[in-house]
Amino acid sequence: MIGHPLILMLCPKNSQPDWASVTLGVFVCQGCSLLHRGIPHISRVKSVQQESWEASEVELMAAMGNEAAKAKYEQKVPAFYYRPKHTDCKLLREQWIRARYERNEFEFIEKQEPYSAGYREGFLWKRGRDNGQFLSRKFILSEREGALKYFSKQEARDPKAVMKIETLNATFQPAKIGNPYGLQITYLRDNSTRNIFVYHSDSKEMVDWFNAIRAARFHYLQVAFPGASDEELVPKLTRSFMKEGFMEKTGPKHTEGFKKRWFTMDDRRLMYFKDPLDAYARGEVFIGSKENSYTVLPGLPPSTQGYHWNHGITIVTPDRKFLFACETEAEQKDWITAFQRVINRPMRPQEYAVEAHFKHKP
C-alpha cells in the first residue's frame, strides 16, 4: 500500500520526515536518507508517502520508532562526543550514523577506546607552512601531558610543535582545505593564534581524532572548573568560526591603500590572513562589548579613499577605528550581524585579560 496511513500517523509530528529506514525502524530527513543509502547492509530507506509498504515493515516502524531507537543506539554516548547538526559537513553526519547503527559504538563502551582512552597516536597528512604540500606527520595527543604534539620526522625525539589542550580547538573545513576530511586545528602561542591543517584518508580515523581532542578538552575543563556541569562544559570543547571570508582593510592611519585579506571571526578574535591557509595571522583585532565602547557601523568615514569594494564597515574600539570593505551588500550584512552578535554580549571576566593583552601588543 502506497503511503500507508499508519506510517503517516507514526511520523514525528514536529518534523514530518519524508523518509524512513525500514530495517532500523526510524524516520529520517532528506539529508540523512542519502547517508543511510551509503550503508545498505544496515539501512534500507523508503519514501513515507511515495512507496508501497509491506505489513512487516509497518510493524517494525510501530514497534521501534525514533524514541525507542535513540534509547537503544544512543544509550552510552559520551558527553564530549560531537552530535552533528544538519548544517554540519557530510563527514560528521555520516560517521554519526555509522557509529550508531553500523559499529554500535554507544551500546558497547569498549568500542569508544579510540577517542576516550586519554592517549592517541598516529599519522596525519599535514600542510606545510611554507610550501603548501601535505606531508605525513606523526601526532600524539596525551591528556596526561596536557598537549597535542606533532613530529616532523618519524624518528624525531623532540616535537616540532606542542599545542596545549587548554587553548586547542578543532573544526572541520573540507571546502577551505580542499579535502572532504580536512580538519583545521588552532591553538595559542604567545597569545597569538596558530593554524595547522590536516587530513586522513580514512573518515572514521579523522572523526576519532576530532572526538579525542574533544575528550581531552572535556577532561581538562572538568579539572579547571570542578563545579561546572556537563551542559556548561560541552559548548566549550570545540567551536566553529562565527564567520570567514574576504574583506579589504586599511592600516591604522587610514591613508594606506586597502588590501584584500582573508578574515576569520573566532569568538572575540577577528584575525586576518593573506591566504586562507596561512599558519599565522597577519594581525588580530579584539572585539569587545557595547558596554565597553565597542560599536560596529555600516559604511566608511566620508574622507576614506583607496578601497575597491563599495560596502564598508567601521568598527569603533576605545582606542581606534578599524575600516573594512566588502564586495557585496549581502557580505556586508553578514559581517555586521556577526560583529553585532559579539558586541551585544557582555564580556566575561577572563576576556578582560585578553583585551588587556591586545592593547599591549607591540
PEKAGI-V643818 format. One record per residue. N is the residue number from 1. RES is the residue in one small letter. PHI is phi in whole degrees, 0 to 359 (999 if undefined). OMEGA is omega in whole degrees, 0 to 359 (* if undefined). Layout:
# PEKAGI-V643818
n->N res->RES phi->PHI omega->OMEGA
n->N res->RES phi->PHI omega->OMEGA
This chain:
# PEKAGI-V643818
n->1 res->m phi->999 omega->181
n->2 res->i phi->282 omega->179
n->3 res->g phi->58 omega->183
n->4 res->h phi->310 omega->184
n->5 res->p phi->300 omega->179
n->6 res->l phi->293 omega->178
n->7 res->i phi->297 omega->179
n->8 res->l phi->296 omega->178
n->9 res->m phi->290 omega->183
n->10 res->l phi->283 omega->182
n->11 res->c phi->304 omega->175
n->12 res->p phi->303 omega->187
n->13 res->k phi->291 omega->185
n->14 res->n phi->280 omega->184
n->15 res->s phi->235 omega->180
n->16 res->q phi->48 omega->181
n->17 res->p phi->292 omega->181
n->18 res->d phi->264 omega->187
n->19 res->w phi->228 omega->177
n->20 res->a phi->212 omega->172
n->21 res->s phi->267 omega->185
n->22 res->v phi->281 omega->177
n->23 res->t phi->264 omega->179
n->24 res->l phi->262 omega->180
n->25 res->g phi->79 omega->180
n->26 res->v phi->231 omega->173
n->27 res->f phi->271 omega->183
n->28 res->v phi->224 omega->178
n->29 res->c phi->281 omega->180
n->30 res->q phi->303 omega->182
n->31 res->g phi->298 omega->181
n->32 res->c phi->289 omega->179
n->33 res->s phi->298 omega->178
n->34 res->l phi->294 omega->179
n->35 res->l phi->288 omega->178
n->36 res->h phi->298 omega->179
n->37 res->r phi->295 omega->179
n->38 res->g phi->283 omega->177
n->39 res->i phi->234 omega->186
n->40 res->p phi->296 omega->178
n->41 res->h phi->285 omega->180
n->42 res->i phi->247 omega->189
n->43 res->s phi->228 omega->175
n->44 res->r phi->244 omega->190
n->45 res->v phi->258 omega->177
n->46 res->k phi->227 omega->173
n->47 res->s phi->286 omega->180
n->48 res->v phi->295 omega->188
n->49 res->q phi->247 omega->190
n->50 res->q phi->256 omega->183
n->51 res->e phi->236 omega->178
n->52 res->s phi->282 omega->182
n->53 res->w phi->239 omega->174
n->54 res->e phi->282 omega->180
n->55 res->a phi->300 omega->181
n->56 res->s phi->294 omega->179
n->57 res->e phi->291 omega->178
n->58 res->v phi->297 omega->180
n->59 res->e phi->297 omega->179
n->60 res->l phi->295 omega->180
n->61 res->m phi->298 omega->180
n->62 res->a phi->290 omega->183
n->63 res->a phi->282 omega->184
n->64 res->m phi->262 omega->183
n->65 res->g phi->82 omega->188
n->66 res->n phi->295 omega->183
n->67 res->e phi->292 omega->179
n->68 res->a phi->294 omega->178
n->69 res->a phi->295 omega->178
n->70 res->k phi->297 omega->180
n->71 res->a phi->297 omega->181
n->72 res->k phi->278 omega->190
n->73 res->y phi->274 omega->181
n->74 res->e phi->239 omega->187
n->75 res->q phi->291 omega->183
n->76 res->k phi->228 omega->177
n->77 res->v phi->287 omega->179
n->78 res->p phi->298 omega->181
n->79 res->a phi->302 omega->185
n->80 res->f phi->279 omega->187
n->81 res->y phi->294 omega->185
n->82 res->y phi->284 omega->176
n->83 res->r phi->263 omega->188
n->84 res->p phi->291 omega->173
n->85 res->k phi->262 omega->182
n->86 res->h phi->294 omega->179
n->87 res->t phi->273 omega->181
n->88 res->d phi->286 omega->182
n->89 res->c phi->295 omega->183
n->90 res->k phi->303 omega->182
n->91 res->l phi->304 omega->182
n->92 res->l phi->295 omega->182
n->93 res->r phi->291 omega->180
n->94 res->e phi->293 omega->181
n->95 res->q phi->290 omega->175
n->96 res->w phi->294 omega->178
n->97 res->i phi->294 omega->180
n->98 res->r phi->294 omega->180
n->99 res->a phi->298 omega->181
n->100 res->r phi->284 omega->194
n->101 res->y phi->263 omega->183
n->102 res->e phi->264 omega->184
n->103 res->r phi->261 omega->180
n->104 res->n phi->52 omega->185
n->105 res->e phi->294 omega->187
n->106 res->f phi->258 omega->170
n->107 res->e phi->255 omega->183
n->108 res->f phi->232 omega->187
n->109 res->i phi->300 omega->182
n->110 res->e phi->297 omega->178
n->111 res->k phi->284 omega->181
n->112 res->q phi->266 omega->185
n->113 res->e phi->303 omega->182
n->114 res->p phi->304 omega->180
n->115 res->y phi->238 omega->183
n->116 res->s phi->243 omega->186
n->117 res->a phi->282 omega->181
n->118 res->g phi->88 omega->179
n->119 res->y phi->211 omega->177
n->120 res->r phi->215 omega->182
n->121 res->e phi->224 omega->179
n->122 res->g phi->176 omega->182
n->123 res->f phi->250 omega->175
n->124 res->l phi->231 omega->173
n->125 res->w phi->278 omega->183
n->126 res->k phi->245 omega->180
n->127 res->r phi->284 omega->177
n->128 res->g phi->293 omega->184
n->129 res->r phi->295 omega->187
n->130 res->d phi->263 omega->185
n->131 res->n phi->259 omega->177
n->132 res->g phi->76 omega->179
n->133 res->q phi->278 omega->175
n->134 res->f phi->270 omega->180
n->135 res->l phi->235 omega->181
n->136 res->s phi->290 omega->181
n->137 res->r phi->228 omega->178
n->138 res->k phi->277 omega->178
n->139 res->f phi->241 omega->175
n->140 res->i phi->228 omega->174
n->141 res->l phi->252 omega->183
n->142 res->s phi->230 omega->176
n->143 res->e phi->294 omega->182
n->144 res->r phi->297 omega->178
n->145 res->e phi->274 omega->179
n->146 res->g phi->67 omega->186
n->147 res->a phi->205 omega->166
n->148 res->l phi->253 omega->182
n->149 res->k phi->235 omega->169
n->150 res->y phi->225 omega->186
n->151 res->f phi->239 omega->182
n->152 res->s phi->283 omega->176
n->153 res->k phi->232 omega->186
n->154 res->q phi->301 omega->184
n->155 res->e phi->268 omega->183
n->156 res->a phi->296 omega->178
n->157 res->r phi->272 omega->183
n->158 res->d phi->260 omega->181
n->159 res->p phi->288 omega->175
n->160 res->k phi->287 omega->178
n->161 res->a phi->212 omega->175
n->162 res->v phi->240 omega->183
n->163 res->m phi->251 omega->182
n->164 res->k phi->291 omega->178
n->165 res->i phi->302 omega->181
n->166 res->e phi->305 omega->184
n->167 res->t phi->245 omega->185
n->168 res->l phi->285 omega->172
n->169 res->n phi->218 omega->178
n->170 res->a phi->218 omega->178
n->171 res->t phi->212 omega->180
n->172 res->f phi->287 omega->182
n->173 res->q phi->223 omega->185
n->174 res->p phi->300 omega->182
n->175 res->a phi->292 omega->182
n->176 res->k phi->294 omega->183
n->177 res->i phi->276 omega->180
n->178 res->g phi->82 omega->178
n->179 res->n phi->215 omega->184
n->180 res->p phi->298 omega->180
n->181 res->y phi->248 omega->184
n->182 res->g phi->286 omega->181
n->183 res->l phi->238 omega->174
n->184 res->q phi->260 omega->178
n->185 res->i phi->251 omega->177
n->186 res->t phi->237 omega->176
n->187 res->y phi->205 omega->179
n->188 res->l phi->258 omega->171
n->189 res->r phi->228 omega->186
n->190 res->d phi->55 omega->178
n->191 res->n phi->62 omega->173
n->192 res->s phi->244 omega->185
n->193 res->t phi->283 omega->174
n->194 res->r phi->237 omega->179
n->195 res->n phi->246 omega->164
n->196 res->i phi->229 omega->184
n->197 res->f phi->239 omega->186
n->198 res->v phi->224 omega->170
n->199 res->y phi->204 omega->173
n->200 res->h phi->223 omega->182
n->201 res->s phi->288 omega->180
n->202 res->d phi->260 omega->185
n->203 res->s phi->294 omega->178
n->204 res->k phi->297 omega->180
n->205 res->e phi->302 omega->183
n->206 res->m phi->292 omega->179
n->207 res->v phi->289 omega->175
n->208 res->d phi->297 omega->177
n->209 res->w phi->299 omega->180
n->210 res->f phi->301 omega->181
n->211 res->n phi->287 omega->174
n->212 res->a phi->295 omega->176
n->213 res->i phi->296 omega->178
n->214 res->r phi->297 omega->179
n->215 res->a phi->296 omega->180
n->216 res->a phi->297 omega->178
n->217 res->r phi->296 omega->181
n->218 res->f phi->298 omega->182
n->219 res->h phi->290 omega->175
n->220 res->y phi->297 omega->182
n->221 res->l phi->290 omega->176
n->222 res->q phi->299 omega->178
n->223 res->v phi->284 omega->183
n->224 res->a phi->291 omega->181
n->225 res->f phi->232 omega->189
n->226 res->p phi->299 omega->181
n->227 res->g phi->269 omega->186
n->228 res->a phi->281 omega->177
n->229 res->s phi->276 omega->176
n->230 res->d phi->302 omega->181
n->231 res->e phi->298 omega->178
n->232 res->e phi->282 omega->185
n->233 res->l phi->276 omega->187
n->234 res->v phi->304 omega->179
n->235 res->p phi->296 omega->182
n->236 res->k phi->268 omega->188
n->237 res->l phi->289 omega->174
n->238 res->t phi->219 omega->181
n->239 res->r phi->215 omega->171
n->240 res->s phi->273 omega->179
n->241 res->f phi->289 omega->182
n->242 res->m phi->293 omega->182
n->243 res->k phi->194 omega->174
n->244 res->e phi->220 omega->176
n->245 res->g phi->157 omega->180
n->246 res->f phi->275 omega->167
n->247 res->m phi->220 omega->170
n->248 res->e phi->261 omega->177
n->249 res->k phi->219 omega->173
n->250 res->t phi->238 omega->184
n->251 res->g phi->278 omega->186
n->252 res->p phi->295 omega->180
n->253 res->k phi->275 omega->180
n->254 res->h phi->63 omega->178
n->255 res->t phi->252 omega->178
n->256 res->e phi->287 omega->176
n->257 res->g phi->294 omega->179
n->258 res->f phi->285 omega->178
n->259 res->k phi->238 omega->179
n->260 res->k phi->284 omega->180
n->261 res->r phi->221 omega->174
n->262 res->w phi->272 omega->182
n->263 res->f phi->249 omega->175
n->264 res->t phi->232 omega->177
n->265 res->m phi->259 omega->180
n->266 res->d phi->247 omega->185
n->267 res->d phi->57 omega->182
n->268 res->r phi->267 omega->177
n->269 res->r phi->262 omega->172
n->270 res->l phi->257 omega->184
n->271 res->m phi->248 omega->175
n->272 res->y phi->231 omega->186
n->273 res->f phi->229 omega->174
n->274 res->k phi->290 omega->180
n->275 res->d phi->229 omega->181
n->276 res->p phi->303 omega->183
n->277 res->l phi->255 omega->175
n->278 res->d phi->291 omega->179
n->279 res->a phi->285 omega->185
n->280 res->y phi->238 omega->174
n->281 res->a phi->285 omega->173
n->282 res->r phi->289 omega->179
n->283 res->g phi->189 omega->179
n->284 res->e phi->224 omega->179
n->285 res->v phi->238 omega->176
n->286 res->f phi->273 omega->179
n->287 res->i phi->250 omega->182
n->288 res->g phi->273 omega->183
n->289 res->s phi->247 omega->181
n->290 res->k phi->295 omega->177
n->291 res->e phi->296 omega->180
n->292 res->n phi->253 omega->172
n->293 res->s phi->71 omega->171
n->294 res->y phi->257 omega->177
n->295 res->t phi->219 omega->174
n->296 res->v phi->236 omega->184
n->297 res->l phi->232 omega->172
n->298 res->p phi->286 omega->178
n->299 res->g phi->90 omega->181
n->300 res->l phi->238 omega->175
n->301 res->p phi->305 omega->186
n->302 res->p phi->304 omega->184
n->303 res->s phi->276 omega->185
n->304 res->t phi->293 omega->178
n->305 res->q phi->226 omega->171
n->306 res->g phi->91 omega->179
n->307 res->y phi->264 omega->179
n->308 res->h phi->255 omega->179
n->309 res->w phi->264 omega->194
n->310 res->n phi->263 omega->185
n->311 res->h phi->251 omega->189
n->312 res->g phi->275 omega->174
n->313 res->i phi->221 omega->175
n->314 res->t phi->243 omega->173
n->315 res->i phi->254 omega->180
n->316 res->v phi->259 omega->176
n->317 res->t phi->244 omega->179
n->318 res->p phi->300 omega->185
n->319 res->d phi->256 omega->185
n->320 res->r phi->194 omega->174
n->321 res->k phi->252 omega->175
n->322 res->f phi->249 omega->184
n->323 res->l phi->248 omega->179
n->324 res->f phi->228 omega->176
n->325 res->a phi->222 omega->181
n->326 res->c phi->251 omega->183
n->327 res->e phi->286 omega->183
n->328 res->t phi->232 omega->177
n->329 res->e phi->294 omega->179
n->330 res->a phi->298 omega->178
n->331 res->e phi->296 omega->178
n->332 res->q phi->302 omega->181
n->333 res->k phi->295 omega->180
n->334 res->d phi->297 omega->179
n->335 res->w phi->294 omega->180
n->336 res->i phi->298 omega->178
n->337 res->t phi->299 omega->180
n->338 res->a phi->296 omega->179
n->339 res->f phi->298 omega->183
n->340 res->q phi->296 omega->180
n->341 res->r phi->300 omega->180
n->342 res->v phi->286 omega->182
n->343 res->i phi->296 omega->181
n->344 res->n phi->286 omega->183
n->345 res->r phi->267 omega->179
n->346 res->p phi->301 omega->180
n->347 res->m phi->285 omega->175
n->348 res->r phi->278 omega->183
n->349 res->p phi->307 omega->183
n->350 res->q phi->290 omega->180
n->351 res->e phi->287 omega->176
n->352 res->y phi->294 omega->178
n->353 res->a phi->292 omega->177
n->354 res->v phi->296 omega->179
n->355 res->e phi->300 omega->181
n->356 res->a phi->299 omega->179
n->357 res->h phi->296 omega->179
n->358 res->f phi->300 omega->182
n->359 res->k phi->291 omega->182
n->360 res->h phi->256 omega->177
n->361 res->k phi->292 omega->179
n->362 res->p phi->293 omega->*
